[in-house]
Amino acid sequence: MTSLLPVTDHGRLEPPDGADSLLTVNLTKAGPIAIWTDGPVAATRTDGHPRTRIEPPARAMIVEYLDCGDPVVSTPVTLPVAHPLLDVLPDGSFLVVGSRCAWRRGIAEHNALIIDREGQFQTTGCLGDGIEDLHVDELGTIWVSYFDEGVIGNFGWGTPGPEPLGAPGIVQWSSRFEKLWWASDPTIVDTYALNVAPGATWAVTYTDFPLRQIRGGAMITTQPTGVEGPQGVVVAADGRTVALLGSYDDPCQVVIGTVTQDRFQPTRRARLDTGDATRWSAVICRGPEAHLFAGTRWLSWSINEL
């Protein structure tokens, strides 16, 4: 019988006054951060394709939480980008990035926005289309992973347009939106899981789902992990004990193993004891911790609890 791993139930994220539709959520050192709007925002156009912009821009709130579900700080913003992701830069300003971005008539849409604590735009730029995950590290650089359309090209990127900015699959950017580092393995078609931990960045990529460790500008790749479609990866403080969360068949599956050189050796299989929450709208991994969101419900699990 598969063992169950207990999770921490933090309750639900409460909306701010005047907003009731949750667009996106992420985790900072202080706690969750989210974007809410005062009503649903259409994710697709009438032809069924994803939107890249919100027209007219939506009234939104960037909301910060602590270790409970009650809002602590709310910042009103005017949101022009569809499918937003967000994080916080070291100076406290917000980074908001639309995951879809078009190249039209020789011009790249600006889908990356730096917004100050008053809700005013400070800088805009382009981080490319097809963004899967976004995380600002402790030094203030921006790690972005891309799904297949961002790697191969869509919305004008690729033939006949320029090479997609996300073609490497994983890119590290400066806060001025300049490329600092990028993966150079052409087998990366899609990045399923990303964890920007202190000292190293970890990822699991499609097609064979190897575990990738990026440290000091070098990327070490293991053999395929044997886990198809993981949604998250967490890493213990020793840098050797790793857990892969989720799969195509079971979002609560956990495969724990050790990493030595270029090999991942599974040692245990288990499931997260999440009760009736079995599908995730967001899986956010930070070092040893995985934060799981089912709508506004917030659960977490740490590999340090083993």
ABEGO torsion letter per residue (X at the ends): XBBBBBBBBAEBBBBBBGBABBABBBBBAAEBBBBBBAEBBBABBAAGBBBABBOBBBBBBBBBBBABABBABBBBBBBABBGBBBBBBAAGBBBBBBABBBBBGGBBBBABBBBBAAGBBABBBBAEBGBABBBBBAAGBBBBBBBAAAAAEBGGBEOABBBBAAAAGBBBBBAAGBBABBBABAABABBABBBBBBGBBBBBBOAAGBBBBBBGGBBBBBBBAGBBGBABBBBBAAGABBBBBEBAABAABBBBBBBBEABBBBABBBBBBAEABABBABBBBBEABBBBBBEABBBBBBAAAX
